[in-house]
């Protein structure tokens, strides 16, 4: 029983330290239509991500403030 409690407590501590924030959403145009294959650039970490064919994107970030730029061709 003591080993089980120690294992459970260890798992909770590890899980708590691995928490990150999620940046996710959908890129849409002025008409509210999804913009497929658009890109999102996050300046503070110099990272770019691409939206899928439905304009949806998602990435994990450390807690903090970020500046993003959304781009697409056309």
PyMOL Python script that loads the backbone (N, CA, C, O; Angstrom):
from pymol import cmd

cmd.read_pdbstr("""\
ATOM      1  N   UNK A   1       0.830  -1.196   0.000  1.00  0.00           N
ATOM      2  CA  UNK A   1       0.000   0.000   0.000  1.00  0.00           C
ATOM      3  C   UNK A   1       0.872   1.256   0.000  1.00  0.00           C
ATOM      4  O   UNK A   1       0.578   2.231  -0.692  1.00  0.00           O
ATOM      5  N   UNK A   2       1.947   1.216   0.787  1.00  0.00           N
ATOM      6  CA  UNK A   2       2.823   2.375   0.883  1.00  0.00           C
ATOM      7  C   UNK A   2       3.490   2.662  -0.467  1.00  0.00           C
ATOM      8  O   UNK A   2       3.647   3.823  -0.848  1.00  0.00           O
ATOM      9  N   UNK A   3       3.883   1.608  -1.189  1.00  0.00           N
ATOM     10  CA  UNK A   3       4.504   1.802  -2.498  1.00  0.00           C
ATOM     11  C   UNK A   3       3.496   2.377  -3.499  1.00  0.00           C
ATOM     12  O   UNK A   3       3.848   3.229  -4.314  1.00  0.00           O
ATOM     13  N   UNK A   4       2.265   1.919  -3.437  1.00  0.00           N
ATOM     14  CA  UNK A   4       1.225   2.444  -4.331  1.00  0.00           C
ATOM     15  C   UNK A   4       0.998   3.929  -4.090  1.00  0.00           C
ATOM     16  O   UNK A   4       0.887   4.704  -5.040  1.00  0.00           O
ATOM     17  N   UNK A   5       0.930   4.329  -2.827  1.00  0.00           N
ATOM     18  CA  UNK A   5       0.734   5.738  -2.492  1.00  0.00           C
ATOM     19  C   UNK A   5       1.911   6.580  -2.961  1.00  0.00           C
ATOM     20  O   UNK A   5       1.717   7.682  -3.474  1.00  0.00           O
ATOM     21  N   UNK A   6       3.119   6.078  -2.791  1.00  0.00           N
ATOM     22  CA  UNK A   6       4.313   6.796  -3.242  1.00  0.00           C
ATOM     23  C   UNK A   6       4.323   6.929  -4.761  1.00  0.00           C
ATOM     24  O   UNK A   6       4.665   7.990  -5.284  1.00  0.00           O
ATOM     25  N   UNK A   7       3.957   5.876  -5.469  1.00  0.00           N
ATOM     26  CA  UNK A   7       3.893   5.912  -6.933  1.00  0.00           C
ATOM     27  C   UNK A   7       2.851   6.924  -7.402  1.00  0.00           C
ATOM     28  O   UNK A   7       3.115   7.708  -8.313  1.00  0.00           O
ATOM     29  N   UNK A   8       1.677   6.911  -6.789  1.00  0.00           N
ATOM     30  CA  UNK A   8       0.614   7.839  -7.164  1.00  0.00           C
ATOM     31  C   UNK A   8       1.028   9.283  -6.921  1.00  0.00           C
ATOM     32  O   UNK A   8       0.789  10.151  -7.761  1.00  0.00           O
ATOM     33  N   UNK A   9       1.637   9.538  -5.793  1.00  0.00           N
ATOM     34  CA  UNK A   9       2.105  10.891  -5.481  1.00  0.00           C
ATOM     35  C   UNK A   9       3.173  11.338  -6.467  1.00  0.00           C
ATOM     36  O   UNK A   9       3.176  12.498  -6.878  1.00  0.00           O
ATOM     37  N   UNK A  10       4.065  10.465  -6.851  1.00  0.00           N
ATOM     38  CA  UNK A  10       5.095  10.787  -7.843  1.00  0.00           C
ATOM     39  C   UNK A  10       4.474  11.140  -9.185  1.00  0.00           C
ATOM     40  O   UNK A  10       4.899  12.094  -9.836  1.00  0.00           O
ATOM     41  N   UNK A  11       3.476  10.379  -9.599  1.00  0.00           N
ATOM     42  CA  UNK A  11       2.804  10.651 -10.876  1.00  0.00           C
ATOM     43  C   UNK A  11       2.117  12.007 -10.862  1.00  0.00           C
ATOM     44  O   UNK A  11       2.178  12.735 -11.852  1.00  0.00           O
ATOM     45  N   UNK A  12       1.472  12.356  -9.770  1.00  0.00           N
ATOM     46  CA  UNK A  12       0.800  13.652  -9.654  1.00  0.00           C
ATOM     47  C   UNK A  12       1.821  14.782  -9.717  1.00  0.00           C
ATOM     48  O   UNK A  12       1.569  15.797 -10.367  1.00  0.00           O
ATOM     49  N   UNK A  13       2.950  14.633  -9.067  1.00  0.00           N
ATOM     50  CA  UNK A  13       3.973  15.678  -9.069  1.00  0.00           C
ATOM     51  C   UNK A  13       4.567  15.861 -10.459  1.00  0.00           C
ATOM     52  O   UNK A  13       4.788  16.992 -10.892  1.00  0.00           O
ATOM     53  N   UNK A  14       4.826  14.772 -11.158  1.00  0.00           N
ATOM     54  CA  UNK A  14       5.380  14.849 -12.508  1.00  0.00           C
ATOM     55  C   UNK A  14       4.367  15.491 -13.449  1.00  0.00           C
ATOM     56  O   UNK A  14       4.735  16.346 -14.255  1.00  0.00           O
ATOM     57  N   UNK A  15       3.112  15.097 -13.362  1.00  0.00           N
ATOM     58  CA  UNK A  15       2.073  15.650 -14.222  1.00  0.00           C
ATOM     59  C   UNK A  15       1.906  17.141 -13.983  1.00  0.00           C
ATOM     60  O   UNK A  15       1.744  17.894 -14.943  1.00  0.00           O
ATOM     61  N   UNK A  16       1.939  17.584 -12.754  1.00  0.00           N
ATOM     62  CA  UNK A  16       1.785  19.006 -12.444  1.00  0.00           C
ATOM     63  C   UNK A  16       2.925  19.830 -13.027  1.00  0.00           C
ATOM     64  O   UNK A  16       2.708  20.970 -13.440  1.00  0.00           O
ATOM     65  N   UNK A  17       4.133  19.279 -13.070  1.00  0.00           N
ATOM     66  CA  UNK A  17       5.264  20.031 -13.580  1.00  0.00           C
ATOM     67  C   UNK A  17       5.299  20.072 -15.108  1.00  0.00           C
ATOM     68  O   UNK A  17       6.033  20.878 -15.680  1.00  0.00           O
ATOM     69  N   UNK A  18       4.523  19.222 -15.775  1.00  0.00           N
ATOM     70  CA  UNK A  18       4.528  19.161 -17.233  1.00  0.00           C
ATOM     71  C   UNK A  18       3.404  19.976 -17.876  1.00  0.00           C
ATOM     72  O   UNK A  18       3.210  19.889 -19.088  1.00  0.00           O
ATOM     73  N   UNK A  19       2.674  20.750 -17.111  1.00  0.00           N
ATOM     74  CA  UNK A  19       1.569  21.514 -17.662  1.00  0.00           C
ATOM     75  C   UNK A  19       2.070  22.593 -18.602  1.00  0.00           C
ATOM     76  O   UNK A  19       3.026  23.303 -18.293  1.00  0.00           O
ATOM     77  N   UNK A  20       1.426  22.711 -19.741  1.00  0.00           N
ATOM     78  CA  UNK A  20       1.726  23.744 -20.712  1.00  0.00           C
ATOM     79  C   UNK A  20       0.424  24.386 -21.148  1.00  0.00           C
ATOM     80  O   UNK A  20      -0.661  23.877 -20.867  1.00  0.00           O
ATOM     81  N   UNK A  21       0.544  25.494 -21.827  1.00  0.00           N
ATOM     82  CA  UNK A  21      -0.608  26.186 -22.376  1.00  0.00           C
ATOM     83  C   UNK A  21      -0.797  25.766 -23.825  1.00  0.00           C
ATOM     84  O   UNK A  21       0.175  25.441 -24.507  1.00  0.00           O
ATOM     85  N   UNK A  22      -2.005  25.769 -24.290  1.00  0.00           N
ATOM     86  CA  UNK A  22      -2.315  25.428 -25.672  1.00  0.00           C
ATOM     87  C   UNK A  22      -2.746  26.693 -26.412  1.00  0.00           C
ATOM     88  O   UNK A  22      -3.596  27.450 -25.941  1.00  0.00           O
ATOM     89  N   UNK A  23      -2.152  26.899 -27.556  1.00  0.00           N
ATOM     90  CA  UNK A  23      -2.617  27.924 -28.483  1.00  0.00           C
ATOM     91  C   UNK A  23      -3.297  27.177 -29.606  1.00  0.00           C
ATOM     92  O   UNK A  23      -2.646  26.447 -30.353  1.00  0.00           O
ATOM     93  N   UNK A  24      -4.611  27.352 -29.733  1.00  0.00           N
ATOM     94  CA  UNK A  24      -5.328  26.661 -30.798  1.00  0.00           C
ATOM     95  C   UNK A  24      -6.483  27.523 -31.260  1.00  0.00           C
ATOM     96  O   UNK A  24      -7.009  28.349 -30.514  1.00  0.00           O
ATOM     97  N   UNK A  25      -6.862  27.312 -32.501  1.00  0.00           N
ATOM     98  CA  UNK A  25      -7.962  28.079 -33.053  1.00  0.00           C
ATOM     99  C   UNK A  25      -8.163  27.777 -34.521  1.00  0.00           C
ATOM    100  O   UNK A  25      -7.666  26.777 -35.038  1.00  0.00           O
ATOM    101  N   UNK A  26      -8.902  28.656 -35.189  1.00  0.00           N
ATOM    102  CA  UNK A  26      -9.197  28.525 -36.606  1.00  0.00           C
ATOM    103  C   UNK A  26      -8.953  29.868 -37.261  1.00  0.00           C
ATOM    104  O   UNK A  26      -9.469  30.886 -36.798  1.00  0.00           O
ATOM    105  N   UNK A  27      -8.170  29.888 -38.337  1.00  0.00           N
ATOM    106  CA  UNK A  27      -7.977  31.106 -39.117  1.00  0.00           C
ATOM    107  C   UNK A  27      -9.158  31.252 -40.068  1.00  0.00           C
ATOM    108  O   UNK A  27      -9.465  30.337 -40.831  1.00  0.00           O
ATOM    109  N   UNK A  28      -9.819  32.410 -40.018  1.00  0.00           N
ATOM    110  CA  UNK A  28     -10.946  32.673 -40.901  1.00  0.00           C
ATOM    111  C   UNK A  28     -10.744  34.007 -41.612  1.00  0.00           C
ATOM    112  O   UNK A  28     -10.015  34.871 -41.125  1.00  0.00           O
ATOM    113  N   UNK A  29     -11.394  34.173 -42.770  1.00  0.00           N
ATOM    114  CA  UNK A  29     -11.326  35.432 -43.494  1.00  0.00           C
ATOM    115  C   UNK A  29     -12.457  36.355 -43.031  1.00  0.00           C
ATOM    116  O   UNK A  29     -13.166  36.040 -42.075  1.00  0.00           O
ATOM    117  N   UNK A  30     -12.621  37.488 -43.707  1.00  0.00           N
ATOM    118  CA  UNK A  30     -13.642  38.464 -43.295  1.00  0.00           C
ATOM    119  C   UNK A  30     -15.056  37.923 -43.402  1.00  0.00           C
ATOM    120  O   UNK A  30     -15.957  38.392 -42.706  1.00  0.00           O
ATOM    121  N   UNK A  31     -15.254  36.942 -44.266  1.00  0.00           N
ATOM    122  CA  UNK A  31     -16.576  36.338 -44.415  1.00  0.00           C
ATOM    123  C   UNK A  31     -16.799  35.202 -43.419  1.00  0.00           C
ATOM    124  O   UNK A  31     -17.862  34.582 -43.417  1.00  0.00           O
ATOM    125  N   UNK A  32     -15.812  34.926 -42.580  1.00  0.00           N
ATOM    126  CA  UNK A  32     -15.936  33.864 -41.586  1.00  0.00           C
ATOM    127  C   UNK A  32     -15.630  32.481 -42.123  1.00  0.00           C
ATOM    128  O   UNK A  32     -15.898  31.483 -41.454  1.00  0.00           O
ATOM    129  N   UNK A  33     -15.069  32.408 -43.329  1.00  0.00           N
ATOM    130  CA  UNK A  33     -14.728  31.123 -43.929  1.00  0.00           C
ATOM    131  C   UNK A  33     -13.319  30.716 -43.510  1.00  0.00           C
ATOM    132  O   UNK A  33     -12.444  31.576 -43.413  1.00  0.00           O
ATOM    133  N   UNK A  34     -13.076  29.437 -43.260  1.00  0.00           N
ATOM    134  CA  UNK A  34     -11.730  28.984 -42.877  1.00  0.00           C
ATOM    135  C   UNK A  34     -10.711  29.276 -43.973  1.00  0.00           C
ATOM    136  O   UNK A  34     -11.022  29.208 -45.162  1.00  0.00           O
ATOM    137  N   UNK A  35      -9.481  29.605 -43.552  1.00  0.00           N
ATOM    138  CA  UNK A  35      -8.381  29.847 -44.488  1.00  0.00           C
ATOM    139  C   UNK A  35      -7.446  28.645 -44.410  1.00  0.00           C
ATOM    140  O   UNK A  35      -6.655  28.533 -43.474  1.00  0.00           O
ATOM    141  N   UNK A  36      -7.534  27.743 -45.389  1.00  0.00           N
ATOM    142  CA  UNK A  36      -6.709  26.531 -45.337  1.00  0.00           C
ATOM    143  C   UNK A  36      -5.226  26.826 -45.555  1.00  0.00           C
ATOM    144  O   UNK A  36      -4.860  27.749 -46.283  1.00  0.00           O
ATOM    145  N   UNK A  37      -4.391  26.030 -44.915  1.00  0.00           N
ATOM    146  CA  UNK A  37      -2.935  26.077 -45.086  1.00  0.00           C
ATOM    147  C   UNK A  37      -2.314  27.435 -44.783  1.00  0.00           C
ATOM    148  O   UNK A  37      -1.258  27.764 -45.324  1.00  0.00           O
ATOM    149  N   UNK A  38      -2.945  28.219 -43.940  1.00  0.00           N
ATOM    150  CA  UNK A  38      -2.342  29.479 -43.494  1.00  0.00           C
ATOM    151  C   UNK A  38      -1.260  29.179 -42.460  1.00  0.00           C
ATOM    152  O   UNK A  38      -1.166  28.057 -41.963  1.00  0.00           O
ATOM    153  N   UNK A  39      -0.449  30.176 -42.140  1.00  0.00           N
ATOM    154  CA  UNK A  39       0.630  29.971 -41.171  1.00  0.00           C
ATOM    155  C   UNK A  39       0.495  30.936 -40.009  1.00  0.00           C
ATOM    156  O   UNK A  39      -0.072  32.020 -40.140  1.00  0.00           O
ATOM    157  N   UNK A  40       1.024  30.520 -38.874  1.00  0.00           N
ATOM    158  CA  UNK A  40       1.042  31.333 -37.661  1.00  0.00           C
ATOM    159  C   UNK A  40       2.487  31.391 -37.199  1.00  0.00           C
ATOM    160  O   UNK A  40       3.112  30.352 -36.985  1.00  0.00           O
ATOM    161  N   UNK A  41       3.028  32.605 -37.042  1.00  0.00           N
ATOM    162  CA  UNK A  41       4.406  32.768 -36.580  1.00  0.00           C
ATOM    163  C   UNK A  41       4.368  33.369 -35.179  1.00  0.00           C
ATOM    164  O   UNK A  41       3.699  34.377 -34.950  1.00  0.00           O
ATOM    165  N   UNK A  42       5.083  32.751 -34.245  1.00  0.00           N
ATOM    166  CA  UNK A  42       5.147  33.204 -32.855  1.00  0.00           C
ATOM    167  C   UNK A  42       6.531  33.810 -32.640  1.00  0.00           C
ATOM    168  O   UNK A  42       7.530  33.092 -32.602  1.00  0.00           O
ATOM    169  N   UNK A  43       6.586  35.124 -32.502  1.00  0.00           N
ATOM    170  CA  UNK A  43       7.856  35.851 -32.461  1.00  0.00           C
ATOM    171  C   UNK A  43       8.750  35.485 -31.279  1.00  0.00           C
ATOM    172  O   UNK A  43       9.954  35.299 -31.460  1.00  0.00           O
ATOM    173  N   UNK A  44       8.204  35.381 -30.102  1.00  0.00           N
ATOM    174  CA  UNK A  44       9.013  35.174 -28.900  1.00  0.00           C
ATOM    175  C   UNK A  44       9.798  33.863 -28.906  1.00  0.00           C
ATOM    176  O   UNK A  44      10.848  33.770 -28.270  1.00  0.00           O
ATOM    177  N   UNK A  45       9.313  32.874 -29.601  1.00  0.00           N
ATOM    178  CA  UNK A  45      10.028  31.597 -29.655  1.00  0.00           C
ATOM    179  C   UNK A  45      10.521  31.288 -31.067  1.00  0.00           C
ATOM    180  O   UNK A  45      11.060  30.209 -31.316  1.00  0.00           O
ATOM    181  N   UNK A  46      10.340  32.223 -31.980  1.00  0.00           N
ATOM    182  CA  UNK A  46      10.777  32.080 -33.379  1.00  0.00           C
ATOM    183  C   UNK A  46      10.296  30.743 -33.957  1.00  0.00           C
ATOM    184  O   UNK A  46      11.085  29.954 -34.477  1.00  0.00           O
ATOM    185  N   UNK A  47       8.996  30.513 -33.854  1.00  0.00           N
ATOM    186  CA  UNK A  47       8.415  29.260 -34.313  1.00  0.00           C
ATOM    187  C   UNK A  47       7.214  29.537 -35.196  1.00  0.00           C
ATOM    188  O   UNK A  47       6.383  30.391 -34.888  1.00  0.00           O
ATOM    189  N   UNK A  48       7.134  28.816 -36.283  1.00  0.00           N
ATOM    190  CA  UNK A  48       5.979  28.913 -37.155  1.00  0.00           C
ATOM    191  C   UNK A  48       5.228  27.603 -37.176  1.00  0.00           C
ATOM    192  O   UNK A  48       5.835  26.534 -37.118  1.00  0.00           O
ATOM    193  N   UNK A  49       3.911  27.675 -37.258  1.00  0.00           N
ATOM    194  CA  UNK A  49       3.087  26.479 -37.380  1.00  0.00           C
ATOM    195  C   UNK A  49       2.130  26.691 -38.548  1.00  0.00           C
ATOM    196  O   UNK A  49       1.836  27.825 -38.926  1.00  0.00           O
ATOM    197  N   UNK A  50       1.659  25.615 -39.099  1.00  0.00           N
ATOM    198  CA  UNK A  50       0.751  25.687 -40.239  1.00  0.00           C
ATOM    199  C   UNK A  50      -0.635  25.191 -39.837  1.00  0.00           C
ATOM    200  O   UNK A  50      -0.777  24.240 -39.068  1.00  0.00           O
ATOM    201  N   UNK A  51      -1.643  25.857 -40.374  1.00  0.00           N
ATOM    202  CA  UNK A  51      -3.014  25.399 -40.183  1.00  0.00           C
ATOM    203  C   UNK A  51      -3.296  24.272 -41.165  1.00  0.00           C
ATOM    204  O   UNK A  51      -2.643  24.157 -42.202  1.00  0.00           O
ATOM    205  N   UNK A  52      -4.262  23.453 -40.829  1.00  0.00           N
ATOM    206  CA  UNK A  52      -4.621  22.353 -41.730  1.00  0.00           C
ATOM    207  C   UNK A  52      -5.555  22.847 -42.834  1.00  0.00           C
ATOM    208  O   UNK A  52      -5.744  24.052 -42.997  1.00  0.00           O
ATOM    209  N   UNK A  53      -6.130  21.927 -43.582  1.00  0.00           N
ATOM    210  CA  UNK A  53      -6.983  22.327 -44.701  1.00  0.00           C
ATOM    211  C   UNK A  53      -8.326  22.897 -44.258  1.00  0.00           C
ATOM    212  O   UNK A  53      -9.095  23.374 -45.093  1.00  0.00           O
ATOM    213  N   UNK A  54      -8.623  22.858 -42.954  1.00  0.00           N
ATOM    214  CA  UNK A  54      -9.822  23.488 -42.403  1.00  0.00           C
ATOM    215  C   UNK A  54      -9.501  24.797 -41.690  1.00  0.00           C
ATOM    216  O   UNK A  54     -10.381  25.408 -41.084  1.00  0.00           O
ATOM    217  N   UNK A  55      -8.227  25.235 -41.761  1.00  0.00           N
ATOM    218  CA  UNK A  55      -7.807  26.465 -41.103  1.00  0.00           C
ATOM    219  C   UNK A  55      -7.522  26.310 -39.621  1.00  0.00           C
ATOM    220  O   UNK A  55      -7.268  27.301 -38.936  1.00  0.00           O
ATOM    221  N   UNK A  56      -7.561  25.087 -39.114  1.00  0.00           N
ATOM    222  CA  UNK A  56      -7.350  24.838 -37.684  1.00  0.00           C
ATOM    223  C   UNK A  56      -5.866  24.669 -37.370  1.00  0.00           C
ATOM    224  O   UNK A  56      -5.111  24.106 -38.164  1.00  0.00           O
ATOM    225  N   UNK A  57      -5.462  25.161 -36.209  1.00  0.00           N
ATOM    226  CA  UNK A  57      -4.080  25.039 -35.771  1.00  0.00           C
ATOM    227  C   UNK A  57      -4.044  24.796 -34.277  1.00  0.00           C
ATOM    228  O   UNK A  57      -4.998  25.100 -33.560  1.00  0.00           O
ATOM    229  N   UNK A  58      -2.911  24.232 -33.805  1.00  0.00           N
ATOM    230  CA  UNK A  58      -2.735  23.964 -32.379  1.00  0.00           C
ATOM    231  C   UNK A  58      -1.261  23.759 -32.096  1.00  0.00           C
ATOM    232  O   UNK A  58      -0.560  23.111 -32.872  1.00  0.00           O
ATOM    233  N   UNK A  59      -0.784  24.314 -30.977  1.00  0.00           N
ATOM    234  CA  UNK A  59       0.585  24.093 -30.518  1.00  0.00           C
ATOM    235  C   UNK A  59       0.634  24.276 -29.009  1.00  0.00           C
ATOM    236  O   UNK A  59      -0.209  24.962 -28.432  1.00  0.00           O
ATOM    237  N   UNK A  60       1.610  23.668 -28.384  1.00  0.00           N
ATOM    238  CA  UNK A  60       1.822  23.802 -26.944  1.00  0.00           C
ATOM    239  C   UNK A  60       2.840  24.906 -26.695  1.00  0.00           C
ATOM    240  O   UNK A  60       3.842  25.004 -27.403  1.00  0.00           O
ATOM    241  N   UNK A  61       2.584  25.736 -25.688  1.00  0.00           N
ATOM    242  CA  UNK A  61       3.474  26.835 -25.320  1.00  0.00           C
ATOM    243  C   UNK A  61       3.673  26.858 -23.816  1.00  0.00           C
ATOM    244  O   UNK A  61       2.801  26.448 -23.050  1.00  0.00           O
ATOM    245  N   UNK A  62       4.829  27.341 -23.410  1.00  0.00           N
ATOM    246  CA  UNK A  62       5.057  27.586 -21.990  1.00  0.00           C
ATOM    247  C   UNK A  62       4.209  28.794 -21.576  1.00  0.00           C
ATOM    248  O   UNK A  62       3.930  29.657 -22.408  1.00  0.00           O
ATOM    249  N   UNK A  63       3.799  28.869 -20.318  1.00  0.00           N
ATOM    250  CA  UNK A  63       3.023  30.030 -19.882  1.00  0.00           C
ATOM    251  C   UNK A  63       3.774  31.338 -20.164  1.00  0.00           C
ATOM    252  O   UNK A  63       4.992  31.409 -19.996  1.00  0.00           O
ATOM    253  N   UNK A  64       3.050  32.357 -20.587  1.00  0.00           N
ATOM    254  CA  UNK A  64       3.654  33.652 -20.882  1.00  0.00           C
ATOM    255  C   UNK A  64       2.824  34.431 -21.884  1.00  0.00           C
ATOM    256  O   UNK A  64       1.708  34.037 -22.223  1.00  0.00           O
ATOM    257  N   UNK A  65       3.380  35.546 -22.356  1.00  0.00           N
ATOM    258  CA  UNK A  65       2.730  36.390 -23.353  1.00  0.00           C
ATOM    259  C   UNK A  65       3.448  36.229 -24.685  1.00  0.00           C
ATOM    260  O   UNK A  65       4.677  36.160 -24.732  1.00  0.00           O
ATOM    261  N   UNK A  66       2.688  36.170 -25.748  1.00  0.00           N
ATOM    262  CA  UNK A  66       3.259  35.938 -27.071  1.00  0.00           C
ATOM    263  C   UNK A  66       2.641  36.881 -28.093  1.00  0.00           C
ATOM    264  O   UNK A  66       1.494  37.306 -27.959  1.00  0.00           O
ATOM    265  N   UNK A  67       3.431  37.199 -29.119  1.00  0.00           N
ATOM    266  CA  UNK A  67       2.973  37.991 -30.250  1.00  0.00           C
ATOM    267  C   UNK A  67       2.940  37.071 -31.460  1.00  0.00           C
ATOM    268  O   UNK A  67       3.940  36.434 -31.791  1.00  0.00           O
ATOM    269  N   UNK A  68       1.785  37.001 -32.121  1.00  0.00           N
ATOM    270  CA  UNK A  68       1.625  36.100 -33.263  1.00  0.00           C
ATOM    271  C   UNK A  68       1.281  36.884 -34.519  1.00  0.00           C
ATOM    272  O   UNK A  68       0.655  37.943 -34.468  1.00  0.00           O
ATOM    273  N   UNK A  69       1.705  36.337 -35.634  1.00  0.00           N
ATOM    274  CA  UNK A  69       1.357  36.903 -36.944  1.00  0.00           C
ATOM    275  C   UNK A  69       0.728  35.790 -37.770  1.00  0.00           C
ATOM    276  O   UNK A  69       1.279  34.694 -37.871  1.00  0.00           O
ATOM    277  N   UNK A  70      -0.419  36.074 -38.354  1.00  0.00           N
ATOM    278  CA  UNK A  70      -1.152  35.105 -39.165  1.00  0.00           C
ATOM    279  C   UNK A  70      -0.984  35.499 -40.622  1.00  0.00           C
ATOM    280  O   UNK A  70      -1.166  36.664 -40.977  1.00  0.00           O
ATOM    281  N   UNK A  71      -0.636  34.529 -41.473  1.00  0.00           N
ATOM    282  CA  UNK A  71      -0.373  34.804 -42.897  1.00  0.00           C
ATOM    283  C   UNK A  71      -1.040  33.748 -43.775  1.00  0.00           C
ATOM    284  O   UNK A  71      -1.253  32.603 -43.374  1.00  0.00           O
ATOM    285  N   UNK A  72      -1.360  34.190 -44.992  1.00  0.00           N
ATOM    286  CA  UNK A  72      -1.802  33.241 -46.015  1.00  0.00           C
ATOM    287  C   UNK A  72      -1.561  33.870 -47.379  1.00  0.00           C
ATOM    288  O   UNK A  72      -1.476  35.091 -47.510  1.00  0.00           O
ATOM    289  N   UNK A  73      -1.452  33.026 -48.381  1.00  0.00           N
ATOM    290  CA  UNK A  73      -1.280  33.514 -49.734  1.00  0.00           C
ATOM    291  C   UNK A  73      -2.642  33.902 -50.305  1.00  0.00           C
ATOM    292  O   UNK A  73      -3.660  33.270 -50.023  1.00  0.00           O
ATOM    293  N   UNK A  74      -2.631  34.948 -51.107  1.00  0.00           N
ATOM    294  CA  UNK A  74      -3.867  35.342 -51.790  1.00  0.00           C
ATOM    295  C   UNK A  74      -4.701  36.345 -51.136  1.00  0.00           C
ATOM    296  O   UNK A  74      -5.751  36.715 -51.663  1.00  0.00           O
TER     297      UNK A  74
END
""", "prot")
cmd.dss("prot")
cmd.show_as("cartoon", "prot")
cmd.util.cbc("prot")
cmd.orient("prot")
